[in-house]
Amino acid sequence: MFKFIGSIITEMKLTTWPTGKQSIRDFFMVIEYTIFFLIFLMIFDWITQNGITFSVQHLLPLLK
């Protein structure tokens, strides 16, 4: 058990950690991607919703 924890500590010392500047840049990239996909999904949802509504409104009278 102690050997395992020791190897974890050794490995963590070998890890290259990002600088504060890199962390901030990465944070804003995540925010940008989140906003992009939010807008993409909103547009896709709007098109899907209106397409289904349009289809039902125009096909339902044909079934009667």
Secondary structure, 3 states (H helix, E strand, C coil): CHHHHHHHHHHHHHCCCCCHHHHHHHHHHHHHHHHHHHHHHHHHHHHHHHHHHHHHHHHHHHHC
